[in-house]
């Protein structure tokens, strides 16, 4: 059986995007990989960079200890 990303990378990225944004607690890279099995670490990085560029998440820390959390809207 093929992995989700080999079948349709666009759909896999959209599913991962939704999974990341529905969480409220900071997420580590490994937690995202566990929540989205079959998706490569490189794809996780691409999606995280895209959401970060949109201003919706931000990293807390660097390297293996980094986590990602949602940015609070400024009203």
Biopython code that builds the backbone (N, CA, C, O; Angstrom):
import numpy as np
from Bio.PDB.StructureBuilder import StructureBuilder

atoms = [
    (1, "UNK", "N", (0.843, -1.192, 0.000)),
    (1, "UNK", "CA", (0.000, 0.000, 0.000)),
    (1, "UNK", "C", (0.880, 1.244, 0.000)),
    (1, "UNK", "O", (1.858, 1.326, 0.742)),
    (2, "UNK", "N", (0.523, 2.201, -0.833)),
    (2, "UNK", "CA", (1.295, 3.436, -0.922)),
    (2, "UNK", "C", (0.961, 4.346, 0.254)),
    (2, "UNK", "O", (-0.125, 4.271, 0.830)),
    (3, "UNK", "N", (1.930, 5.216, 0.601)),
    (3, "UNK", "CA", (1.681, 6.169, 1.681)),
    (3, "UNK", "C", (0.756, 7.272, 1.172)),
    (3, "UNK", "O", (0.568, 7.449, -0.032)),
    (4, "UNK", "N", (0.199, 7.991, 2.107)),
    (4, "UNK", "CA", (-0.732, 9.067, 1.764)),
    (4, "UNK", "C", (-0.073, 10.119, 0.879)),
    (4, "UNK", "O", (-0.697, 10.622, -0.055)),
    (5, "UNK", "N", (1.189, 10.456, 1.166)),
    (5, "UNK", "CA", (1.855, 11.500, 0.390)),
    (5, "UNK", "C", (2.148, 11.064, -1.031)),
    (5, "UNK", "O", (2.144, 11.897, -1.938)),
    (6, "UNK", "N", (2.405, 9.776, -1.254)),
    (6, "UNK", "CA", (2.672, 9.331, -2.622)),
    (6, "UNK", "C", (1.389, 9.300, -3.446)),
    (6, "UNK", "O", (1.440, 9.394, -4.672)),
    (7, "UNK", "N", (0.247, 9.169, -2.789)),
    (7, "UNK", "CA", (-1.018, 9.181, -3.512)),
    (7, "UNK", "C", (-1.424, 10.596, -3.892)),
    (7, "UNK", "O", (-1.835, 10.836, -5.027)),
    (8, "UNK", "N", (-1.316, 11.522, -2.973)),
    (8, "UNK", "CA", (-1.719, 12.901, -3.260)),
    (8, "UNK", "C", (-1.073, 13.848, -2.238)),
    (8, "UNK", "O", (-1.632, 14.066, -1.163)),
    (9, "UNK", "N", (0.086, 14.405, -2.561)),
    (9, "UNK", "CA", (0.776, 15.290, -1.622)),
    (9, "UNK", "C", (-0.050, 16.502, -1.204)),
    (9, "UNK", "O", (0.043, 16.945, -0.059)),
    (10, "UNK", "N", (-0.855, 17.042, -2.114)),
    (10, "UNK", "CA", (-1.665, 18.216, -1.792)),
    (10, "UNK", "C", (-2.679, 17.885, -0.695)),
    (10, "UNK", "O", (-2.849, 18.656, 0.249)),
    (11, "UNK", "N", (-3.347, 16.742, -0.820)),
    (11, "UNK", "CA", (-4.336, 16.329, 0.182)),
    (11, "UNK", "C", (-3.656, 16.051, 1.512)),
    (11, "UNK", "O", (-4.176, 16.422, 2.565)),
    (12, "UNK", "N", (-2.506, 15.406, 1.476)),
    (12, "UNK", "CA", (-1.765, 15.111, 2.708)),
    (12, "UNK", "C", (-1.378, 16.407, 3.418)),
    (12, "UNK", "O", (-1.497, 16.503, 4.639)),
    (13, "UNK", "N", (-0.921, 17.393, 2.669)),
    (13, "UNK", "CA", (-0.537, 18.678, 3.255)),
    (13, "UNK", "C", (-1.740, 19.379, 3.872)),
    (13, "UNK", "O", (-1.634, 19.963, 4.951)),
    (14, "UNK", "N", (-2.884, 19.325, 3.194)),
    (14, "UNK", "CA", (-4.102, 19.953, 3.729)),
    (14, "UNK", "C", (-4.547, 19.283, 5.021)),
    (14, "UNK", "O", (-4.938, 19.961, 5.971)),
    (15, "UNK", "N", (-4.489, 17.943, 5.063)),
    (15, "UNK", "CA", (-4.863, 17.213, 6.278)),
    (15, "UNK", "C", (-3.926, 17.555, 7.429)),
    (15, "UNK", "O", (-4.376, 17.749, 8.559)),
    (16, "UNK", "N", (-2.632, 17.631, 7.151)),
    (16, "UNK", "CA", (-1.661, 17.969, 8.189)),
    (16, "UNK", "C", (-1.874, 19.412, 8.657)),
    (16, "UNK", "O", (-1.794, 19.687, 9.854)),
    (17, "UNK", "N", (-2.140, 20.322, 7.739)),
    (17, "UNK", "CA", (-2.405, 21.726, 8.061)),
    (17, "UNK", "C", (-3.572, 21.818, 9.049)),
    (17, "UNK", "O", (-3.488, 22.522, 10.055)),
    (18, "UNK", "N", (-4.650, 21.109, 8.755)),
    (18, "UNK", "CA", (-5.825, 21.115, 9.636)),
    (18, "UNK", "C", (-5.503, 20.505, 10.994)),
    (18, "UNK", "O", (-5.957, 21.011, 12.021)),
    (19, "UNK", "N", (-4.730, 19.432, 11.013)),
    (19, "UNK", "CA", (-4.353, 18.767, 12.264)),
    (19, "UNK", "C", (-3.529, 19.703, 13.151)),
    (19, "UNK", "O", (-3.736, 19.751, 14.364)),
    (20, "UNK", "N", (-2.609, 20.435, 12.561)),
    (20, "UNK", "CA", (-1.762, 21.366, 13.326)),
    (20, "UNK", "C", (-2.601, 22.497, 13.905)),
    (20, "UNK", "O", (-2.447, 22.843, 15.076)),
    (21, "UNK", "N", (-3.488, 23.077, 13.098)),
    (21, "UNK", "CA", (-4.248, 24.237, 13.542)),
    (21, "UNK", "C", (-5.364, 23.902, 14.534)),
    (21, "UNK", "O", (-5.827, 24.787, 15.253)),
    (22, "UNK", "N", (-5.801, 22.644, 14.587)),
    (22, "UNK", "CA", (-6.855, 22.311, 15.550)),
    (22, "UNK", "C", (-6.307, 22.090, 16.958)),
    (22, "UNK", "O", (-7.075, 22.016, 17.918)),
    (23, "UNK", "N", (-4.998, 21.985, 17.084)),
    (23, "UNK", "CA", (-4.372, 21.799, 18.389)),
    (23, "UNK", "C", (-4.178, 23.145, 19.072)),
    (23, "UNK", "O", (-3.960, 24.157, 18.406)),
    (24, "UNK", "N", (-4.257, 23.158, 20.385)),
    (24, "UNK", "CA", (-4.055, 24.410, 21.117)),
    (24, "UNK", "C", (-2.724, 24.432, 21.853)),
    (24, "UNK", "O", (-2.151, 25.499, 22.072)),
    (25, "UNK", "N", (-2.238, 23.276, 22.231)),
    (25, "UNK", "CA", (-0.975, 23.215, 22.947)),
    (25, "UNK", "C", (0.192, 23.261, 21.977)),
    (25, "UNK", "O", (0.039, 22.900, 20.810)),
    (26, "UNK", "N", (1.360, 23.699, 22.440)),
    (26, "UNK", "CA", (2.531, 23.641, 21.556)),
    (26, "UNK", "C", (2.802, 22.202, 21.121)),
    (26, "UNK", "O", (2.681, 21.272, 21.918)),
    (27, "UNK", "N", (3.163, 22.030, 19.870)),
    (27, "UNK", "CA", (3.432, 20.718, 19.300)),
    (27, "UNK", "C", (4.892, 20.603, 18.898)),
    (27, "UNK", "O", (5.472, 21.548, 18.364)),
    (28, "UNK", "N", (5.476, 19.463, 19.152)),
    (28, "UNK", "CA", (6.827, 19.202, 18.666)),
    (28, "UNK", "C", (6.725, 18.536, 17.302)),
    (28, "UNK", "O", (5.658, 18.065, 16.907)),
    (29, "UNK", "N", (7.828, 18.503, 16.597)),
    (29, "UNK", "CA", (7.866, 17.863, 15.279)),
    (29, "UNK", "C", (7.458, 16.391, 15.394)),
    (29, "UNK", "O", (6.719, 15.890, 14.547)),
    (30, "UNK", "N", (7.923, 15.706, 16.417)),
    (30, "UNK", "CA", (7.590, 14.281, 16.559)),
    (30, "UNK", "C", (6.100, 14.080, 16.849)),
    (30, "UNK", "O", (5.522, 13.090, 16.399)),
    (31, "UNK", "N", (5.469, 14.990, 17.584)),
    (31, "UNK", "CA", (4.028, 14.876, 17.840)),
    (31, "UNK", "C", (3.225, 15.066, 16.556)),
    (31, "UNK", "O", (2.202, 14.411, 16.354)),
    (32, "UNK", "N", (3.688, 15.956, 15.698)),
    (32, "UNK", "CA", (3.019, 16.168, 14.416)),
    (32, "UNK", "C", (3.173, 14.923, 13.545)),
    (32, "UNK", "O", (2.224, 14.501, 12.884)),
    (33, "UNK", "N", (4.367, 14.342, 13.549)),
    (33, "UNK", "CA", (4.602, 13.122, 12.769)),
    (33, "UNK", "C", (3.735, 11.964, 13.268)),
    (33, "UNK", "O", (3.246, 11.169, 12.466)),
    (34, "UNK", "N", (3.545, 11.864, 14.575)),
    (34, "UNK", "CA", (2.688, 10.821, 15.141)),
    (34, "UNK", "C", (1.224, 11.036, 14.762)),
    (34, "UNK", "O", (0.497, 10.075, 14.509)),
    (35, "UNK", "N", (0.796, 12.289, 14.724)),
    (35, "UNK", "CA", (-0.593, 12.605, 14.388)),
    (35, "UNK", "C", (-0.871, 12.417, 12.894)),
    (35, "UNK", "O", (-2.021, 12.246, 12.489)),
    (36, "UNK", "N", (0.173, 12.449, 12.087)),
    (36, "UNK", "CA", (0.025, 12.327, 10.629)),
    (36, "UNK", "C", (0.951, 11.228, 10.115)),
    (36, "UNK", "O", (1.947, 11.524, 9.455)),
    (37, "UNK", "N", (0.640, 9.972, 10.404)),
    (37, "UNK", "CA", (1.522, 8.876, 9.969)),
    (37, "UNK", "C", (1.603, 8.784, 8.446)),
    (37, "UNK", "O", (0.630, 9.053, 7.740)),
    (38, "UNK", "N", (2.763, 8.405, 7.963)),
    (38, "UNK", "CA", (2.955, 8.270, 6.522)),
    (38, "UNK", "C", (3.401, 9.534, 5.833)),
    (38, "UNK", "O", (3.658, 9.522, 4.629)),
    (39, "UNK", "N", (3.501, 10.631, 6.570)),
    (39, "UNK", "CA", (3.937, 11.895, 5.987)),
    (39, "UNK", "C", (5.390, 12.126, 6.398)),
    (39, "UNK", "O", (5.737, 12.023, 7.574)),
    (40, "UNK", "N", (6.219, 12.435, 5.432)),
    (40, "UNK", "CA", (7.652, 12.581, 5.687)),
    (40, "UNK", "C", (7.959, 13.819, 6.527)),
    (40, "UNK", "O", (7.179, 14.770, 6.572)),
    (41, "UNK", "N", (9.100, 13.781, 7.183)),
    (41, "UNK", "CA", (9.562, 14.917, 7.987)),
    (41, "UNK", "C", (9.740, 16.152, 7.113)),
    (41, "UNK", "O", (9.457, 17.269, 7.548)),
    (42, "UNK", "N", (10.206, 15.958, 5.887)),
    (42, "UNK", "CA", (10.367, 17.094, 4.970)),
    (42, "UNK", "C", (9.031, 17.749, 4.657)),
    (42, "UNK", "O", (8.944, 18.976, 4.597)),
    (43, "UNK", "N", (7.994, 16.952, 4.459)),
    (43, "UNK", "CA", (6.656, 17.499, 4.191)),
    (43, "UNK", "C", (6.139, 18.254, 5.418)),
    (43, "UNK", "O", (5.510, 19.304, 5.286)),
    (44, "UNK", "N", (6.407, 17.716, 6.613)),
    (44, "UNK", "CA", (6.012, 18.405, 7.849)),
    (44, "UNK", "C", (6.684, 19.768, 7.906)),
    (44, "UNK", "O", (6.040, 20.764, 8.235)),
    (45, "UNK", "N", (7.968, 19.819, 7.589)),
    (45, "UNK", "CA", (8.697, 21.094, 7.600)),
    (45, "UNK", "C", (8.108, 22.098, 6.608)),
    (45, "UNK", "O", (7.967, 23.280, 6.921)),
    (46, "UNK", "N", (7.768, 21.618, 5.416)),
    (46, "UNK", "CA", (7.194, 22.502, 4.387)),
    (46, "UNK", "C", (5.880, 23.103, 4.879)),
    (46, "UNK", "O", (5.650, 24.305, 4.747)),
    (47, "UNK", "N", (5.026, 22.261, 5.442)),
    (47, "UNK", "CA", (3.727, 22.745, 5.920)),
    (47, "UNK", "C", (3.915, 23.706, 7.088)),
    (47, "UNK", "O", (3.241, 24.735, 7.150)),
    (48, "UNK", "N", (4.824, 23.388, 8.020)),
    (48, "UNK", "CA", (5.080, 24.296, 9.148)),
    (48, "UNK", "C", (5.574, 25.652, 8.647)),
    (48, "UNK", "O", (5.130, 26.690, 9.137)),
    (49, "UNK", "N", (6.486, 25.652, 7.679)),
    (49, "UNK", "CA", (6.983, 26.922, 7.131)),
    (49, "UNK", "C", (5.867, 27.729, 6.473)),
    (49, "UNK", "O", (5.826, 28.953, 6.590)),
    (50, "UNK", "N", (4.967, 27.040, 5.785)),
    (50, "UNK", "CA", (3.849, 27.719, 5.118)),
    (50, "UNK", "C", (2.923, 28.368, 6.145)),
    (50, "UNK", "O", (2.531, 29.524, 5.989)),
    (51, "UNK", "N", (2.576, 27.626, 7.188)),
    (51, "UNK", "CA", (1.684, 28.172, 8.219)),
    (51, "UNK", "C", (2.378, 29.304, 8.980)),
    (51, "UNK", "O", (1.738, 30.285, 9.356)),
    (52, "UNK", "N", (3.684, 29.167, 9.204)),
    (52, "UNK", "CA", (4.447, 30.228, 9.873)),
    (52, "UNK", "C", (4.463, 31.494, 9.018)),
    (52, "UNK", "O", (4.313, 32.596, 9.546)),
    (53, "UNK", "N", (4.643, 31.348, 7.714)),
    (53, "UNK", "CA", (4.656, 32.503, 6.816)),
    (53, "UNK", "C", (3.310, 33.222, 6.809)),
    (53, "UNK", "O", (3.251, 34.434, 6.600)),
    (54, "UNK", "N", (2.226, 32.474, 7.039)),
    (54, "UNK", "CA", (0.894, 33.071, 7.139)),
    (54, "UNK", "C", (0.681, 33.785, 8.471)),
    (54, "UNK", "O", (-0.320, 34.478, 8.651)),
    (55, "UNK", "N", (1.620, 33.619, 9.409)),
    (55, "UNK", "CA", (1.510, 34.273, 10.710)),
    (55, "UNK", "C", (0.570, 33.567, 11.672)),
    (55, "UNK", "O", (0.099, 34.182, 12.629)),
    (56, "UNK", "N", (0.283, 32.284, 11.441)),
    (56, "UNK", "CA", (-0.673, 31.562, 12.286)),
    (56, "UNK", "C", (-0.015, 30.742, 13.377)),
    (56, "UNK", "O", (-0.654, 30.433, 14.383)),
    (57, "UNK", "N", (1.264, 30.379, 13.202)),
    (57, "UNK", "CA", (2.006, 29.656, 14.231)),
    (57, "UNK", "C", (3.394, 30.268, 14.353)),
    (57, "UNK", "O", (3.860, 30.984, 13.467)),
    (58, "UNK", "N", (4.045, 29.967, 15.478)),
    (58, "UNK", "CA", (5.403, 30.439, 15.701)),
    (58, "UNK", "C", (6.166, 29.372, 16.489)),
    (58, "UNK", "O", (5.587, 28.668, 17.317)),
    (59, "UNK", "N", (7.472, 29.261, 16.222)),
    (59, "UNK", "CA", (8.262, 28.293, 16.978)),
    (59, "UNK", "C", (8.595, 28.833, 18.364)),
    (59, "UNK", "O", (8.758, 30.039, 18.550)),
    (60, "UNK", "N", (8.692, 27.931, 19.325)),
    (60, "UNK", "CA", (9.178, 28.295, 20.659)),
    (60, "UNK", "C", (10.410, 27.446, 20.901)),
    (60, "UNK", "O", (10.308, 26.281, 21.283)),
    (61, "UNK", "N", (11.554, 28.024, 20.681)),
    (61, "UNK", "CA", (12.811, 27.294, 20.819)),
    (61, "UNK", "C", (13.386, 26.950, 19.457)),
    (61, "UNK", "O", (12.808, 27.251, 18.413)),
    (62, "UNK", "N", (14.555, 26.303, 19.507)),
    (62, "UNK", "CA", (15.239, 25.919, 18.277)),
    (62, "UNK", "C", (15.763, 24.506, 18.410)),
    (62, "UNK", "O", (15.929, 23.989, 19.514)),
    (63, "UNK", "N", (16.016, 23.898, 17.284)),
    (63, "UNK", "CA", (16.601, 22.565, 17.268)),
    (63, "UNK", "C", (15.634, 21.495, 17.730)),
    (63, "UNK", "O", (14.424, 21.599, 17.528)),
    (64, "UNK", "N", (16.193, 20.450, 18.362)),
    (64, "UNK", "CA", (15.362, 19.307, 18.746)),
    (64, "UNK", "C", (14.366, 19.653, 19.853)),
    (64, "UNK", "O", (13.413, 18.904, 20.068)),
    (65, "UNK", "N", (14.560, 20.752, 20.548)),
    (65, "UNK", "CA", (13.631, 21.147, 21.604)),
    (65, "UNK", "C", (12.549, 22.113, 21.150)),
    (65, "UNK", "O", (11.758, 22.591, 21.964)),
    (66, "UNK", "N", (12.510, 22.401, 19.856)),
    (66, "UNK", "CA", (11.546, 23.374, 19.342)),
    (66, "UNK", "C", (10.129, 22.819, 19.363)),
    (66, "UNK", "O", (9.901, 21.638, 19.102)),
    (67, "UNK", "N", (9.196, 23.686, 19.674)),
    (67, "UNK", "CA", (7.770, 23.367, 19.597)),
    (67, "UNK", "C", (7.099, 24.472, 18.791)),
    (67, "UNK", "O", (7.651, 25.560, 18.628)),
    (68, "UNK", "N", (5.920, 24.185, 18.298)),
    (68, "UNK", "CA", (5.157, 25.142, 17.504)),
    (68, "UNK", "C", (3.845, 25.416, 18.206)),
    (68, "UNK", "O", (3.188, 24.489, 18.680)),
    (69, "UNK", "N", (3.454, 26.686, 18.281)),
    (69, "UNK", "CA", (2.181, 27.036, 18.889)),
    (69, "UNK", "C", (1.483, 28.097, 18.071)),
    (69, "UNK", "O", (2.109, 28.836, 17.311)),
    (70, "UNK", "N", (0.177, 28.158, 18.239)),
    (70, "UNK", "CA", (-0.615, 29.136, 17.499)),
    (70, "UNK", "C", (-0.333, 30.537, 18.011)),
    (70, "UNK", "O", (-0.119, 30.749, 19.205)),
    (71, "UNK", "N", (-0.335, 31.471, 17.107)),
    (71, "UNK", "CA", (-0.144, 32.886, 17.437)),
    (71, "UNK", "C", (-1.512, 33.456, 17.760)),
    (71, "UNK", "O", (-2.467, 33.242, 17.014)),
    (72, "UNK", "N", (-1.611, 34.170, 18.847)),
    (72, "UNK", "CA", (-2.884, 34.785, 19.240)),
    (72, "UNK", "C", (-3.181, 35.959, 18.315)),
    (72, "UNK", "O", (-2.298, 36.758, 18.004)),
    (73, "UNK", "N", (-4.426, 36.052, 17.885)),
    (73, "UNK", "CA", (-4.834, 37.172, 17.046)),
    (73, "UNK", "C", (-4.779, 38.467, 17.830)),
    (73, "UNK", "O", (-5.195, 38.522, 18.988)),
    (74, "UNK", "N", (-4.260, 39.514, 17.192)),
    (74, "UNK", "CA", (-4.194, 40.828, 17.823)),
    (74, "UNK", "C", (-5.450, 41.600, 17.449)),
    (74, "UNK", "O", (-5.646, 41.969, 16.291)),
    (75, "UNK", "N", (-6.287, 41.837, 18.435)),
    (75, "UNK", "CA", (-7.553, 42.529, 18.169)),
    (75, "UNK", "C", (-7.492, 43.917, 18.724)),
    (75, "UNK", "O", (-8.457, 44.671, 18.608)),
]
sb = StructureBuilder()
sb.init_structure("model")
sb.init_model(0)
sb.init_chain("A")
sb.init_seg("    ")
for serial, (resi, resn, name, xyz) in enumerate(atoms, 1):
    if name == "N":
        sb.init_residue(resn, " ", resi, " ")
    sb.init_atom(name, np.array(xyz, "f"), 0.0, 1.0, " ", f" {name:<3s}", serial, name[0])
structure = sb.get_structure()
